[in-house]
Amino acid sequence: MKKYFHLLLASTLLLLSSCAHLMHLDRAQNTFNQGAELENKLKFSPQSEVAASPESFYAMAYAEVKNALKQESQLKEDQLLGNAYTIKALCEWKLKKYDDAIKTADDAVGSFLQMESNGIRMPRDKAVMEALPFIIQIDKSREHFLDLPPPEKSSFADAQSHYLAVIADPDSLDKAETLIHAINQLEAARQNVKHNYELSTYFLLSELAALKAWSDCNGYLSDCIAKGKAFSNTDERKKAVKFFTDQDKAFVSKKDSLMIDLGKILPDGEENVLYKYWKIVM
C-alpha cells in the first residue's frame, strides 16, 4: 500500500510538472482579464475605494505568463506559444513597458505565422499583436501631451514643434511614430477585420481614443495662441492661426468620418450610450 502511495504521488507530481505551463498560462489569462474588467469599470465609474488596482492584476498576470514561458518548448508543442506571447505583450503594454511590449508582439506575430504554415490560424490574436505598436503610440502621444507646460508658460513655436513631432506633420502625413500614422494604421487594420465585430469595434474605439489626444493637442495650440508668450509680430500670429485652423479642419474631418462609422457599427446607432459618450468627449 505504501509503495502504491509513493507511485501515485510520483505520477501526480510528474503530471503537475508536465502541465505547469498550462496552469500558469490559464492564471495569466484570467488575471489579465480581471485587470481589464476593473480598468473598464473604473474608466466609466471611478471609485475612490477599490481593493486592488488594474495594474496589480496586470503585474500578477505578467509574473504568471513569464513562468509559463519558462517551458517555451512545451508551449510551442501545444500550439500555445503565440497565446503566451500575446498575454505577455498585453501585460507589458499595460505596465508601460512599451519597448518590451513591441518586441514581444513581434515575437507573437512570428509564432502565429509559423502556426499558419502548419495549418493553424489565430487571426484575432495576430491582428491585435500587429496593431499593438500603433495602440502604444496613442498612449505615448497622450503621455507626451501631459508632460507639456501650461500654455501660459509656453510659446506657440514650442507647441507647434511638439505637434509636428508627436501628432502630425502636414508635409509628411505617413511619418512614423506620430499619432496620425497610428490612426491610419489602425484604420487599415480595421478594414482587414470587418468580418469580426468585436475586433473592428475595438480598433475603431482605439482610433477615437487617438482622436481625443489629437483634440487635446489642438486645444493646446489654440491656448498657446491666446495665452502663451507674445508673438514678435502680426505675421507670426497670422501664421500660427492658419496652422491651427488647418489642423483643426483635418481633425474635424477625421472625427466626422469615424463617428459615422461608429454609428453604423453600434447597435441602436447614434442612440447607443457609447456613441453619445464619444460625441460629448469630442
Buried (B, 14 or more C-beta within 10 A) or exposed (E): EEEEEEEEEEEEEEEEEEBBBBEBBEBBBBBBEBBBEBBEEEEEEEEEEEEEEBBBBBBBBBBBBBBBBEBEEBBBEBBBBBBBBBBBBBBBBBBBBBEBBBBBBBBBBBBBEBBBEEEEEBBBBBBBBBBBBBBBBBBBBBEBBEEBEEBEEBBBBBBBEBBBEBBBBEEEEEEEEBBBBBBBBBBEBBEBBEEBEEBBBBBBBBBBBBBBBBBBBBBBBBBBBEEBBEBEEEEEBEEBBEBBEEBBEBBEEBBEEBBEBBBEBBEEEEEBEBBEEBEEEB
